[in-house]
């Protein structure tokens, strides 16, 4: 399984929208390229239409961690 725990950017905010997430991902992609897969929790910024459309446009698979399965993100 491919994974990374690198911090590619930090954005401080009280709340963040899916559109903001896509802008951040695009800025990272300028120097790292687009990932093949992104694993996230079920937060609204990760389950919104904007991120889903962005992922489709860039051939990125979104993998959402099942609710109540917090340990799933720790399994390698």
Buried (B, 14 or more C-beta within 10 A) or exposed (E): EEEEEEEEEEEEEEEBBBBBBBBBBEEBBEEEEBBEEBBBBEEEBBBBEBBBEBBEEBEBEBEEBEEEEEEEEEEE
